Amino acid sequence: MVNNFVMFALVFTLLVILLQGTAFAAEQPSSINIMCPSKTLETGEVIQLVLKKAVTSGIPSVFNVPSELSTWYHCSIPACLSNTCQHGGTCEETDEGFNCTCLDGYYGDRCEYDSFVQSVRLVGGSKSEGRVVITSRSRPTTYMLIHQLNWSRNASRLVCKYLGYEDVYATVGGDLFEIMSLDNNSETVTVRCPVDVTSIADCWYEERAAMNPREESIAVVCCIVNLCSTPRGSPVGLESGKVPNSAITISSRRNKNWVN
């Protein structure tokens, strides 16, 4: 008799929970059959409210209640209305909030961080050559190596110009230079530079998982003389004509009759 009463009570409680869930679901906006109304803000602007997932009804999952009964929705002011995404990011409404699609060089839930290059230096060689390491605006104290992926000669040129040199002489593999001055756990990132940029500060880095961090890094050799800008095949020295005849003196002359 007691067991029958307990069973009856359990079944009755389950029916009450299901009925309550159905009643609440009928009262709460549903993503299937409810259209949210519009609302006039204090500024006078009229906006369309959107459905947002609120809370679950609390019915245990063991009862296999359909999702439309176990999930409640409510009409809310759009999350994207208040310029949620920064730095030109595109905002998209979701069931529970918003999602930002960031422009190149920016990242974060709201595109609040940027990965543009802030500073550049060379390590492992001389002042004019070595592995390229960068810092970014969002990480100004972290030096990062640059992976060879997507690197271009123009990017090497931008590095050398940033360091005060006329041009780049060569781009080489970073394994030619030791980098004892850097932490062995230094990150390696890829750097993207649009083809029309004129400053390394307009380039940004991207982190990539499972990337070999050190031996495939980039190194450059910058020009230390003006010969870098001399076209191939052009005469140099006296042949270039830059030294006038008036500046040349003769210390001795060989007689045409001289016999060796």
Buried (B, 14 or more C-beta within 10 A) or exposed (E): EEEEEEEEEEEEEEEEBBEEBBEEBEEBBBEEEEEBEEEEEEEEEEEEBBBBBBEEBEBEEEEEBEEEBBBBBBBBBBBBBEEBBBBEBEBEBEEEEBBBEBBEBBBBBBBBBBBBBBBBBBBBBEEBBBBBBBBBBBBEEEBBBBBBBEBEEBBBBBBBBBBEBBBBBEBBEBBEBEBEEBEEEBBBBBBBBEEEBEEBBBBBBBEEEEEEBBEBBBBBBBBBEEEBEEEEEEEEEEEEEEEEEEEEEEEEEEEEEEEE
